[in-house]
């Protein structure tokens, strides 16, 4: 089962999206900010995907989470979400997929599926 680290500061959005991802067959670990995400990446690693909001409180952005994800596991697929248009954001790394808010959960699931998840051993 592919593992997802989902980083979102909005608790309700985080809970609803996590449930939908789990229903779609992903094992989800939640983080409420970038600092918690970085700790989880360092301690647990092994994530196939990281989904993170770009702008979060606490001084660590989704871009920094994406960098930490690549450092913890090169090849980890990262999806950054934001309510801002891409023109309003700093330049995103080439390996990062952008998804604008608001999005439907099915769009996120389709984006994960299109990111060629690693094949899990049964």
N, C-alpha and C positions, 0 to 999 in steps of 0.2 A: 504494500500500500504506500503510495507516494506521501512523503512528509512535507507539510507546509508550515512555515512560520508566518503567522498573520499579525502584522503590526498596525494597530489602529487605536487612536486615543479615545474615540467615541465608543463607550462600553456597549451600548445597545446595538450599534452597527456591527461591532466586533462579534458580539454573541450571535446575532442573526446570520451573519455571513459565515461564521465558523460552523454553525449547524448545517447550513446549506452545503458547504464544502465537504463536511463529514458525510452527509447524505449522498454526495456524488462520489464517495469512495476515497477521500483524502484523510489522512491523519493530521489533525490541526493542533498546533501549539500556539497559544495566544501571547502577545506582548502588548502592553499598554503604551509604551514609548520606545524610543530608539535605544536608550540605555539598557532597558530590560531585554530588548531584542539582541543587543550585542552580547550581553551576559549569556543568553540562551545559545547563541551561535558559538560562543567560546566553550560553554559547558557541555552542550548536547551535540552541536554540529549535526552532520548527517541530514540536513534538510535538502530536499529536492527542489523546493520552491520557497522563495521569500516574497510575500506580498506586503507592501508597506505604503502608508500614506507618505507623501513627500513632506508636508508641513506638519510638525508635531511639537507639542510643548516640551520643555526640558532641555532645549539646546542641541539636540541631535536629530538631524533631518533624515528623511528616507534615503537620500543620496549616500549619506554616511552608513546607513544600514546596508545598502546595496554593496558598498565597498567592503564592509565587514563580512557580508555573506560570501563574497568572492574570495576573501582571505581565508575564511574558515573552510570553504569547500569550492575550489575552482570548478566552474561549470554549473554551479547552482543557478537556476533560472530565477530572475528577479523581475517582479511586476511592480511598478510604482503607480499609485493612484493619486489623483489630485483634482480639486475643484477648479484649479487654475488652468488656463490654456497653456499649451506647451511654450508659446511665445513669452509667457510671463515667468517661466521657470528657468533655472540655470540649465546649461546644456546637460542632457542626460547621456550617460555612457551608452555606447553602441549596443552592448549586450542587454540593456534594460528595455523591457516592454512597458509602454505607457498606456494607462487606461483612465479616461476622464470620468470624474464624478459629476453628477450621479450616474451610476451604472446599475444595470440589472444583474442580479447574481448569476444568471445564465451567461451573461457576457463574460463575467470573470471566469466561470467554469470553461467556457469556450476558449478563452485566452490561455488558460492553463493547458487545455488539451492541445492547442495549437503550438504550445511551447515545447513539444516533443518531450514529455516526461520520461525519465529513465524507466526502463522495464524493471518492475519489482520481481524478485524471485519468489515463487510460490512455495 
